[in-house]
């Protein structure tokens, strides 16, 4: 049972976590904190949090679980604000999509690595953002990756794992480096492709006609281009080395497809498409 959960950044992810834990009956009180009182007031009116404060120090007072659900670029500032004010038994975690940058931000913000800090990343979300988009089943049967550090307190790790399991998630662990490599390929690159394609088409001369006749496949593929631009800007900058590596590999493969089309090489195209279909059907049934 979590005595007091403090969430910095009560949006889709933070709000959904609160709703999931409240539905499970495993959290006594939820406190929200951010720079926007109007957003926090909305979260309270929606029943996502019990109370809120704009003061980070006040927010962590008495909290035994603190979740950083702010954009990657804001992580360090929050940590600096609560430095020296966490309760001795408090567990600290985050929901950021690029773990190496979060680890560095936490270390710089606190001046050291807190023993109770466990980096985390729920592999869940929608293209919508904000607390009004939060819902309690967002994490049901979805994976949450924890990337414990050498300094991580095992008790804190167990508490964070339990929190996500109570929210309905399947929890796995891996290293910070491996996480960033895997997510660059499976999450960050697809978002970049969707953003890039929609932007490219939007700048074409007949853009209204192009989007008017967009079929279901286009809408499915580009849905994630409606995601929060600020968040994804931060992700790209925070995980740029891993992203550039996987983008380079993708550009090579795209060049191979381009050459096959230029040369009228139907056999190569068919081989690529069959291989892709087989992989998609096998891993994402």
N, C-alpha and C positions, 0 to 999 in steps of 0.2 A: 504494500500500500504506500503510495506516495503521499506524504503529508502536505507538501505545498510545491506545486509545479510552477516555475516561472518561465514564461516564453517571451523571448525577445524577437519581435516580428511576428505578429499574429495574422498570417496570411493563409493561403491554401494549405500549406504543409503544417505549420504550427497550429492553425485552427482545427484542422482535421485530426491531428494528434490529440488535442484537448478533447474534442468531441468523442473520439474513440475511447479514451481513458474514462471519460465521464460515463459513457454508455456501459463500459465494463465494470463500473463501480470501484475503480482501483485508484482514484485520486480524490483527496479530500477538498483541495482548493486549487484553483488555477489563477495565476496573476499574469497579466499581460503588460508589456512595456515596449514602447517605440517612441519615435519622435512626433507622431501624428496622433493628437488626441481624438480627432474625428474618427480615425480608423479604430482606435481602441474603444471608443464609445459604441461604434457599430458592433464590434465583437461582443461587448457586454450586452447590448440590446438583443443580439442574436442568441444569447445564452452560451457563447463559446467560452467566455472567461467569467470568473466571479467578480473580479475587480481589476483596476488598472492603475498605473502610475507612469508619469513621464520621467521619474527619477530612477536611474538604474540601481543605485545603492539601496533605495527603498524597496525596489522590486525583488532583490535577492535576499532580503532580510527574512530569515526563517525558512528559506527554501531548501529542500533536500534534493531537488532535481531542477537543473537549469538547462534550458534548451536554446541554443542560438539558431534562430531561423531567419536571420537577416541576410541581405545580399552579401556575397563574398567580400566586396569592398568595404563593408561596414563592420566586419568581424573584429578587427584590431581595435577599433574605437570602442566597441562595447566592452571588450576585455579590459582595456585601459580604465574604463569607467567603473568596473566592478572589482578591480584589483584590490586585494586586501579586505574585501567585504563578503566573500563567500562564507557560508557556514562551514565549520570543520567537517561535517558529514555530507556535504553537498557533492552530488555527482554533476558533472558538466559535460554536455555533448552538443553536437550541432547536426545540421541537415544539409551541409554544403555539398555541391557536386564535384568539387576538386579538393582532394584531401591535403595534398602537400601545402597548398597555399593557406588552408585553414590552420594546419599545424603551426606554420610559421607565424601567422597572425596571432594565434593564441600565445605562443612563446614570447613574441615581442610585446603583446599587450600586457601580459602578466609579469614579464621580466624573467620568467622561468616556466617550465612546463608543469602545470598543476597535476598532482597525482590522481585526482579524481576526474581528469579529462579523458573522454573516450570519443574520438572522431567517429562520426556516423553519416550514413547517406541512405535515406529511403528511396528505393527505385520505384517511385510511384509519383503520380501527378496527372494533371490535365493541362490543356492549353489555356485554361482560365487561371486567373490569379486573384488574390484578395480574399479576405475572410468570408465574404458572401458566397464564395465558391467552395468553401470547406464542407466536408461531409464525413460522417463517422466511419464509413466502411472503405475509405480510400486505401488503407493499408492491408485489407483482408487478403491473405494469401499472396501478398507482394513481398519481394525481398527487401531486406534492410541490411546494408553492409556496414559492419563495424571494423575499424582499422586500429586496434589497440597498439599502443606504443610500448617501448621497453620500460618506461616509467609508470605505465598504467597500473593503478590499484585494482586488484582482481575483484574486490568487493564492489567497487564502482562499476566495473565492467559487467558484473552479474546483474546489478540493478538496472543498468541501461538496457541490457539484453531483455530482462524481464518486462521492462516498460514497453518495448516494441512488440514483444510477444503478446502482451495483454491488449495491444492495439490491433492484433490480428495478423502481424507480419511474421514472415519466416526470416530468421536472423542468421547471417553468415559472417565470417571474418576473413580478412585478407590483409596484406600489407598495404601501406599508403601508396607506394609506387605502383603496385599491381593494380590497385583500384583505379588510379588515374589513367593507366594505359588502357584498361578494359573499357572504362566509361568514355574515353576519347573516341573509341571505335563504335561503341554501341549506342551512345546517347549524344555526345557532343557533335560528332560528324553529321549524323542525321539532321540535327537541328540546323547546323550550318547549311546543309544542302537545301533544306526547306526554305530557310530565310533567303538564301541566295537565289533560288529559282523564282520565288514570288517577286523578289525585288527586280530581277532581270526582266520578267514578263511585264511587270508594272511600268517599266521604263521603255517598253516597246511602243511604237507609234499607234498601233490599233489595240491598246490594252483593254478597252471596254469590251470589244468583241471577243478578245481572247478569254477574258474571265467569264463572259456571258455563256460561252460554249464549253466551259470547263466541265469535264465529266467527273463521275464519282471517284475514279482513281486519282485524279488531280486533287480533289478535295481531301481524300484520305491521306495522301502523301504529304500535303502541305498544311495539314491541320495544325501541326506544332509550330508553324510560323506565326501563329497567334499568341505564342508564349511571351512572357515578360521580356522585352528587349533589354532592359537594364540588367536583369539577372543573367541573361545569356552573354551580354557584353563582358560581364565580370568573369563568367565561366571561361570564355575564350582566352582572356588575358591571363587568368590564373593557371590554366592548364595548357598553355600555348605550346610547350615542347612536345607533349604527347599528342596534341591535336595536329601540329605541323607534321609529325611523323606519319600519322595515319592518313592525313590529307595527301601527303606525297605519294603514299601507296595507292590511294584511290585515284589520284590523277594519272598515275601510270596505267592503271586498269581501264580508266575512261579513255585514255589514248589508244589502248588496244581495241576497244569497241569502235572508236572513231575510225581507225585504220581499216577494220573489217568492213565497215559501211562504205568507206571510200573505195575499197577494192572489190566491193560486191561479193565478199567472202561469206556466203550464207552458212557454210559449214561451221565456221568459227563462231558466228553469232548464235547458231543453234546450240553449239556446245556450251557457250557461256550461259545462255538462257536456261538450258536444261540443268546445268550445274547449280544455278541460282535457285531454280524452282525446287530442286531436290533438297537443298540446304534449308530453304524457307519452310517447306512442308515438314521436314524432319524436326527442326528446332523450334518452330513456331506454329504448331498444328492448330 
